[in-house]
Amino acid sequence: MKLIQIICALLVLTAVASATVSHHDCSLDTMVLGSWKQDGMTIIQYAITIENHTNKMIKSIHISTDHTLTLVDKSSIWNIEKQSNGDLTLPVGQPTIAPHSSLTFYCILKGTTRPNLYVKSISF
């Protein structure tokens, strides 16, 4: 019985370790490219860079956001894929990020609130 408990504990720890993304593995850097007024509302264009800090190739990444990703319209985000659940994933044209490399995507948002983005999952 003890052996089964130990094996179960090891399996749980393995699952947690593989789901955890260290901030040392990958970072998201947000930069304002410009802003303007449109119909009385502030519009801001951002460049968001996904940095791979590892010696391994990123094969997939899921970036989550919340209500702060207020796109002007559906075409106001590019060089990234927006999934039906709201997650952002690597674009078809660049399905990986090489070791110590990066990918930049862009979006145009309504309002002055920076988008809240965080890495939900990553696989190498």
N, C-alpha and C positions, 0 to 999 in steps of 0.2 A: 504494500500500500504506500509506503514512504517513497519507493522508487517511482511510482505513478505520479505522486504529488510533485516530486522533483522534476520529472519530465514535463509535466504541465506548466510548472513555474518557468522552466527554461523556454518553453514554446511561447509563453506570454511575453517574456522578456525579449525574445527574438522579434516578435511581432511589433512590440513597442519601439525597439531600437531601429527597425527598418522603416517605421513610419515617421520617426522624428527627423526633422531637418535642422541641422545646426546652422546658426547664422554664419559660421565659418565656411559652410559648403557653398552657399549662394546668397546673393544680396539683391535687393531691388532699390535702385536709385532713381528718384523722381526729380526732374528738372523742368522748370517753367520755361517755355520757348517764347511765349508772347501772350498778350491779353488785349481785349478790346470790348467795346460796348456794342450790343446788338439788341434792338427793341427794348432798351432800358435795362438789359441784364448784362452782367459781366461774363465774358467767355474767355476761357484760358486753355491754351494748347500746352500739353505736357509731352516730354520725352521720358520714357521709363526704361531703364536699362537693367536687364537681368545679367548679373555677373556670376560666372562659374569660377569659384575659387579653388577647385579641386584638380587633381591629376586625372580625373575620369570624365568621360563624355556624358553630358546630360542627355538622356534618351527621351524623357518626358518630364513635364512639370505642370502642375496645376496651381494656379494663382487664384486665390479667392478675394472677393471684394464685398462691399456692402452698398448701402444707398448712396454713398459718396461718389460712385462712378456714374455721374449724371451726364451721359452723352448728349450732345446736341441733337444727333440723330444716329441711325444705325451705321451710317458710313463714317462716323466720327471717331473710329478706332481702326487702326491698321497695323500690319506686320505682326499680328497676333490673332488667334482664333478665339472668339467669344462663344462659349458653349451655351446650350439652352438652360443649364442650371446656373449660369452667370460666371462660372469659372473661366479663366483665361488659360489657353494652352499654346504650345509652340505652333507657328504657322506651317502650313503644308509645304511652303517653299524652303523652310529651314527647320526640319523636324528634330534637329539636335543642336546642342551648344558644345563646342569643343572645349577641352581642358583649358583653363585660364583664359577663356574667351568670353564674349558677351553677345547679347542680342538686344537691340533697342526697338521698342514699339512706341506708337504715338496715339494720343487721344485728344479730343477737343471736348471740354466739359462746360456745363452751365454752372455759374456760381463761382465763389471764391474758395470753396473747401477743397483741399487736396484729397485725392482719392486714397482711401484706406486699402492697401493691398498687402497680402501676406502669402507666403509660400505654404500651400496646403499639403502638397506632396511632391516628391521628386524621385525619379529613378535614374540610375546610372547604368 
